[in-house]
Amino acid sequence: MFDDFYGLDARPFQLTPDPAFYFESLTHRKALSYLGYGLAQGEGFVVITGEVGAGKSTLVAYLMATIDPARMTAANVVTSALDGEEIVHVVAQSFGIHVAGHDKASALGAIEAFLHEEARAGRRSLLIVDEAQNLSISALEELRMLSNFQLGSQPLLQTLLLGQPEFRGTLLESDQLEQLRQRVIATHHLGAMQAKEIQPYIEHRLTCVGWQGNPGFEPSVFADIHEATGGIPRRINQIVNRLLLLGAVDQRSHIDSEMLAQVMDELSDDGALALVSPQPGAQAAPVSVPAATVQYSASFEQPAAFAPVPSDAINAAAAIELIEAALADRDTQIGELQSAMVELAAAAEAREEALAAASAVVAVDHGESEAIAALQADLAQATAHTAKLEARLDEQSRTLRHTLTMLIEWIESGDGQRSAA
């Protein structure tokens, strides 16, 4: 109705996600950078949380519209309360995979075969799971197990988890999700828009449907809308929809604070005010601030714990130095690990040759049997030591990636920019 009255091509404040209306607020820009960083890694999990209506689905829809389907196959799962077996079948269906049986083993086999085919065709596979807070712990564990599928050393599946703020708490606090936490390579909480972004947001959506300045808005309306909605996009859409409808009914070409007050009164009378207003006591989930870089020991020990660093003791230049130091340490560790592995491989090869020579002797006395047993034990020990070194290298790589993520988040949050200034 109001779109005809104001000469608009379509309804600009629809509630369903539409990438054509994507507005890059500060928090959405940060989230998009984390998504881009995470997808570039090609493995593990990327986690985006936010309040209901914060724009998580719109953000992902916008991102997916920019991805070349010839290079990536994406599947979207909007979940309800699913257990471990159900999530496996839902994932298969989301990728369009036909599962011959109804058991989990058949579904897992079909998914793995599909992922192998995609990888051989040069396409990466991405699973997007919306409303992740509804998933059971067993379902989350099954998603983690799916991330184990590999073709050689290449991971076959990456997963993007979207959830409400409580999912962030579940992921951080559950003692049953430690292994999943170790697979998370990027995470961001999508906050509310700032007060100064309300006017650009509203005018952006109007412009997308042919707005030519009719209706106009009283400047104070934007500040009042931010106060009424807490800066949540879907709440803003609901209120502006009602404002435009009221304007069309009353034949108004200018939206003012009096009209907004009337709309808020109507929402209160309808019992819908709680749907568009921030709840008392509600707080945004905290945003992580980088603590410190990771320290490595020369004896391949596990990384030291993060120690808090005062916000005034670090600036953008220092952050860059931390990144460079972490990279240098990692390169040193990789070199030492590689040297150690080469030595172990040479020793293992020599022991294998000695074992083969000893085994070739037809008449083996008691002493020779003991020698062979000793060689076998040494070989097993060398193999185990090599595996341990490889595991430590993987752990250090994950820790460095986590450190870099935290530093990026800190710099982009604005604290780094203020310190540098």
N, C-alpha and C positions, 0 to 999 in steps of 0.2 A: 504493500500500500504506500508506505512513505517513499520507497524508491521511485515510484512514478511521480509523486508530488515534487520531489527534489531533483528529478531528472537524472537519476542514477541508473547505471546499466544493470546492477544487481544489488543484492543485500550485502553491505560491507561488514556487518558485525555478526555473521553467522557463528554458531557455537561449535560446529564441527571443524576439525583441523583441515586447513587448506594451505598448501605451500605457496600459492599465489599471493597470499596476504602476509607472508613472513616479514616480520619487523625485527631488525637487528638492534635490540637494546643492548646495554652493557653486559647484562648477565647472559643473554643469548649469544652474544659474540664470544664470550669466554667459553660457554658450553660448546659452541661450534668448533672453537680451536681445540678443545679437548677431544671432541669426537674425531676431528681430522687427525690429531696426533695419534689417538688410539687406533684408528683404522689403518694408519700408515704402518703400524707395527705388525698387522696381519695375524695376530694371535690373541689368546686370552679373552678377558672380559673388559668392557667399558661400561661404567655405571653412571647413569644420569638420574638424579632424584629431583623432586620439586613438589610444591603444593598442587592440589587439584586445580586444574585450569591455568597452571603456570606456563604452558606452552610446550611441554615435552614432546607430544605427538606431532605438533606443527613443526617443531625443530627437526625431528627425524624425517618427516615427510619432505621438508625442504632439502635436507641433506641427500635423501634417496633420489630426489629429482635431478640431482647433479651427478649421479653415479652412472657410469657407462655399463649397461646390462651385458655388454659383450665381455666385460672384465670382471664383473661381480654378480653373483646370484644371491638375492636377498629374500628372506622369508620373514613374515611378520606374525607373531603370536600374541593375541590379546587374551590373557589368561583369566581363569577363575580359580577356584581352589582345586589345584591338581596335585596328585601324588606322583611318586617317581615313575610308575609304569604309564600313567596317563600322559605325562609330559612328553615321553618318548614318542608315543603315537601321534600326539598333536604336532610335534616337530616334523615328523614324517609327512603328515598331511599338509603342513604349511609349505613344504618344499615340493608338494605335488608327487610324493613318492607313494607308489602302490605297495602295500604290505600284504604278503600272501597270507600270513597267519595273524592271529590276534594276540600272540604272546610278545613279550618285550624283546626276547632274543631275535625274533624275526624282524621286528622293527629296527633294532640296532644294526643288524646285518644289512638291511636295505638302505639305511641312512649312510652307513660307511661306504657301501658300494656306490651310492649316488655321489658322495663327496669325492671319492676317488675319480669318478668320471668327470666331475667338474674341474678338478685340479689338472687332469690330463688334457682337458680342453682349454686350459689357460685361464680358467675363471676361479676367483676366490668365492667362498661361501660365507654369508653373514646371516646370523639369526638375530632378529629383533624381538625381544620379549617385553611387552608392555604390561603395566600393572603387576610388576614383579613382586610387590608386597603380598600378593595373594598366594604365592607359591609356597608349598610346604618345604621343609628342610630336605626331605628326600627328593623332591623335584629339583631343587637347586643342586643337589649332589649329582643327580643324573645329568644335568646340564654341564656340570664340571667334567663328568666322565666323557661326555661327547667331545669336549675340547681336547681329549687325549688322542683322537684320531689323527694319524699322520701319514704322509706319503714320503718315505725316506725321513728326512729331517724337517720337512715342511708341514706345519699345522694345516689341517683341512677345514677347520671351522672356527670362526670368531663370533662372539656373542655380545650383543648390546642389551643391557638390562635397564629398563625404565621403571621407576617406582616412586611412590609417595614417600614423604620424609621418614616414615617408620621403617621402610626397607633399609635405609641407611643405618639405622640403629641395629636392625637384625643382622646385617652383614658385618658390622663392626664388633658386635657383642656376643654373637652366638659362638660357643666353644665347639660347635659341630661344623663350622664353616671355615676353619683355619686354612684348609687346602684351597678352597675357593678364593679366599682373600689373597692368597699368594699368586693367584692367576689374574687379579685385577690390575690392569696396566694404566688405567686413567679413570678418574671419578670427578664428578662436579655436581654441586647442588644448585639447581636453577632457582634463583631467588626472584623477588618481585621487582617490577620496574620502578625506577626512581620517579620522583614527582615531576622533574623537568622533562621526562620522557613521555608523559601522558599526552600532551598536545601533539607532538610529532607522531605518536602511535595512532591516534584517532584520525589525524589528517592523512596519514599514509594509507590507512584502510579505505578512507573515503576516496582518495585519489585513484586507488586501484579500480574503482567502479565509475570513474568519470566525473568526480566532484569538481565543480567550478566555483566553489565559494558559497554555494547555497545548500544548506543553511550556514550562517556564520555562528561563531561561538563567543560568548562573553569570556574574557581571559580567566576570570575567577572560577569558572566552571571546571577547568582542568584540575586545579588544585583541590577543589571539592570532590571531584571524582576520585582522585588519588586517595584522599582521606577516607572516602566511603568504601573503597574497594581494596585498600592496601596494596595497590599496584599489580594485582593479579589480572592477566589479560582477559580470561573468560568472564570474570566479574565485570570488568570494564565493558566488554561487549554486551552483556545483559543490560547494563544501565543505559548505555548509549542507544541500544535498540529501542528501549522504552522512551528515551528522550526524543528520538526521531519520530516514533509513532505519535507521541503527544504533539509534536510540532506539526505533523501532517494533519492531525485531527483539528487542531486549533488554527491551522493555516498560518503558521509562524515561520518566518525566514531567519530568525535569530534565536539561538538557544541561550537562555540566561540562567542564573542561579535560582531564580524563583521557580522555573520549570523543573530544575533538578530537585528542588525541595519537594515539589508536588509528586515527582516520580518516586522519591524515597518514601514519602507518606503512603503512596499506593502500594509499594512493595511491602511496607510494614503491615498495611491492612490485609494484604493477600497472604501474609505469613511467609513471604519469600525473601524478606530482608536478610535473614541469616545466610542465605545462599550467596549473596553478593558482598556482604560485609565481613571484614576480618574478625575472627573470633577473639574474644577477650583472653589475654594471656598467651595467645599463640605466638610462638617465636620461630624464626627461621632457623634451620639447622646450621650449626657452626661450619664455617669454612676453614679448612686446614691451612695453617701457616707453616712454612718450612722450618724445621728445627735446626738441623745442622747437616753437614755433609757426612758421608760414611767413612770411617777410618778402617783401613785394612792392615793386618799385621803381616810381616814377612814370612810367617810360618803357616800361612793359609788358614788362619783362624777365622771364625765367623765374625761378621762386621760388628763393631761396637754399637751400643744402643744410641739412639738419637738423644742429644742433650739440648735443652732449650737455649736459644740465643736471644738476647734482648733485641726488640725491634729497632732501637736506636743504634745498635752496634753493627748493623749491616746495611749496605746500600746496593744499588744495582751493580756497581763495579765489583763489589765483594762477592755478589752472587755469581758473577761470571767467573771470578777466580775460583770459587768453590766448584763450579762445574768443570773448569779446566783441571783443577787438582784431582777431582774424582776420576776424570777420564785418564789422566796420567797414571794414577794409582792402578786403575783397571788395566791399562796397557802393560804396566810392569808385572802385575799379577798374571796376566795372560802369558807373557813371555816366560815367566818362571814356571808356570804350569806346563807350558808346552815343552820346555827343556826337561822338566821332571818326567813328563809322559814319554818323551823320546828315549830317555835313559831307561825307564821301566820297560819300554817296548823292546829295546836292545837286550836288556837282561832277560826278559821273558823268552825272546827268540833263542838266546844262547842256552837257556835252560831246556827249552823244547828240543834243541838239537842234542844236548847231552842225554835227555830222557829217551830220545829215539835211538841213540847209539847204545844206551844201556839195555833197552828193550830188545834190541836185535841179537843180543848174545843168547845163544840157545841154552847153555848151561849157566844158570844164575844161582849163585850160592847165596847164603843168608846175608852176607855183607852187601852184595849187589842189590838185593831186594830192599834193604834198608836205604841204600843210596837212591834207588828209584823213588821210594816213598818220600824221601827228603826233597828230591827234585820236584815231585808233584805238589808237595806242600808249599814250596817256594813259589812255584808257578801260580798256584791258587792265591797266595798272598799278594803277589805282584798284580794279578788281575783285579783283586779287590781294591788294592791301593789306587790303581788307575781309575777305577769307577768312582772312588771317593773323590779324587782330584777333579774329575769331570763334573761331579755333582756340586763341588764347591765353586767351580767356575760358573756353573749355571746360576747358583745362588747369588754370587757376587754380581753377575749381570742383571739379575732381577732387582737386587738392592740398588744398583746404580740407576736403573730405569725409574725406580720408585723415587729416588732422590731428585733426579732431574724433573720428574713430574711435579713434585712438591715445590721446587724452585720456580718452575714455570708458573704454577698457580700463584705463588707469592708475588712474583714480579707483575703478573697480569692483574692481580687484585687491586693494584694502585698503591700498596704500601711501599713497594720497591721504588715506584716513581716518586713518591713523596720523599723517601729517604735520599734518593739521588739528587732531588732538587735542593 
